[in-house]
Amino acid sequence: MKWKRIKDNRKKTAMRHVERLLELSLQNLDEHPERAKRYVEIARDIILKHKVSLPLDKKRLFCKECNTPLVPGKTARVRTRAQRVSITCLNCGNVKRYPFYKEKRQFGARRGYAEKKYPGGLVCVELAHKDGQIRRIKITGDFFFYPEERLSDLEHSLVKAKVSDVGAIIGRFYRDEKIESPGMGPESLAEVIEMAAKAKS
């Protein structure tokens, strides 16, 4: 029906606006923190008005109490304990907790988890691999990684890669994207990933 098509188009347009506003909030966080919060507030108004359903990774980009964009090591503290991830907003102290059992069940291959503390923070890696090839990977922790939004790109670049090639891939990614991670280097990430690959399910 025509009305349903119009409604779907409005939702798609609303989703594009929301994604752009969340992107702008992260870009303005350092120099204009209040503006960054305002972008999140507008995005949430659009979500409510058009009943947009955000993916989980987008929902976890901001604090629901104070609208602060959540960036690990800067505005948020991330901890993984007892099969659970907790994200604490450093602005208002609000804590979000969620399990990652579903993510583990979806892997469908040998799973591994490892974590290690470096001067720059705690690095946690969970991955699934088969025949030495990474099928899925998630990197979390409270370490510094700039630009923050490039972390998901790094995860994407590691999917389908051989575990033996991880060090070279991360080193090249750091150089090409001009990544900074004070207190740890690309070899640190590679080390934890290799530890996770060797860990038992």
N, C-alpha and C positions, 0 to 999 in steps of 0.2 A: 504494500500500500504506500501511497505517496507520503502520508503523514509520518509513517514509520521511517521512510528513507530520509525525510527532512530531520527527524529526531536523531537518527544515527549520524548524519552529517554534522549536526550541531555538537554532538558528543565528541566526534573526531576533532572538530575545530577547537573545542574547549580543552581537549587533551593536549593539543599542540601548544595552546596558550599556557597551560599549566606547566608543561615541560620547559618551555622557554623561561617562564618566571622563576622556576626552581634553579635553572641554569644561571640566570642573572643574580639570584640571591647568593649563590656560591661565588660568583665573580666579584660581587661588591662586599663580601663579608669582611675583608681586611680593612679597606678604607672607609666604607660606609655601612657599619653594622646595623644601624637603625633602618637604613634603606633596604638592606638584605632581609630583615624581618618583615618589612612592609610587603616586599615581593611575595614572601611566603604567605602572608595574611591574604593578599589578593588571590593567590593561587587556591588557597583553601576555600575562599568564598565562591570561586568558580566551580570547584569540586562539589560543593553543597548545592549550588544553584542548578547545575546540569547533571547531578548525580553520577559523576564520573568515578569509575572504579580504578584506583591507582594500583600499579603493581607493587609488590612488597618492597622491592629495592627503592622505589620512589617514596614510599611512605616513611622509610627509615632515614630520609634525607633531612628531616626537620623535627624539631621538638613540638609536640602537640600542646604543650603548656604555654610556651613563650615565643613560639615561631622562629626560634634561632636555627639557622642551618647547622646541621650536625656534621662536623669534620673531625674524625679521630685525631687526637693529639693536639687539637686546637680549640674546638668548642665542645668536644665530646670525649668521654673515656669509654673504651670498649674492653670488655672482659669476657672470656669464654671459660666457663667452669661447669662441670657436672652436666654435660650435654645441653648447655644453655648459654645463650649470648645475652649479655646485659650492656645497654648503652646508657650512659649517664650524661645528661646535659650539664655542662660546666657553668652555664649561665643561671639556671634556676634550680638545678639539682634533681630534676625529674628523671626517673629511671624507667627505661623500657626493657622488658625481658621477653625473649622468645626462644623456643626450642629449635634445634636443627635436626630433629629425628627424620622429618620428611625429606630433607636434602640428602641424608645418608641413604634412605631407602631408595631414592631415585637414582643413585649412582649405578647400580647394577653391575658393578665390577669390583675388583679388590679395592678396599678402602683403606686409607691410612691417615693418621693424624699425628702432627708433631708441633711442638712449640719450643721456643728458646728465647731467653731474655738477652738483649744486647744493650749497650749504653744508650742507644736511641729508643729503646722500648721493647715490648714483648711482641714477638712475631708468631702467629698461629697459622698453620696451613692444614687444610683438609682437602684430600684429593682422591680421585678414583683413577685407576690405571689398569691397563690390560696389555699384556705382551710388551711391557716397557713403554707404552704410549699413554700419555695423560688423556683421560676422557673428560674429566671435570675437575675443577680446582677452585678453591675459595681461600683467599688470603685475608686474615683479620688480625686484630691486635691493637695496641695503643702506640705504635711507632709513628714517626713522622715520615710523610711521603708527599712530596710536592712536585707537580700539581696533583692534588688529591684525586681528581676525577680520572687521572690516567691509570689508577690502580686496576680498575675494571678492564681497561684496554690491555694491561699487562696479563691479566688472567686469560683474556680472550686469545692473546698471542701464544699462550702456553698450551691451549687445548690442541690435541692431536700431535703435540711435540713429543719427541723421545725424552725420557727422563735424563738420559746421558747428555742431551743437548741443552738442558735448562740453563746452565751457567752462561753459555755463549749467547743464548737468546735474551736473557735478562741484562747482560752486559751491553749488548747492542741496543736494547730498548732504553736503557739509562742514557746512553750517548745520543741516540736519535731524538729522544723526547726531552733531553736536558733535565732528567729527574734528579731531585735532591732528597736525600734521606739522612739527615744528620744523625751521627752516632752509629751508623751501620751502612754497609755498601751493598752492591748487587750480589756479591759473593755470600753475604749473610742470608739473603732471601733464597738463593740457590741452595744453600746448606740445609735450611729448614725444609724446603721442598723435597730434597733428596732423602732427608730423614723420614718425612711422611710417606714417601714411596716405599721405604724399607719397613715401615711399621706394619704390624699385623692388623687385620680388620678388627 
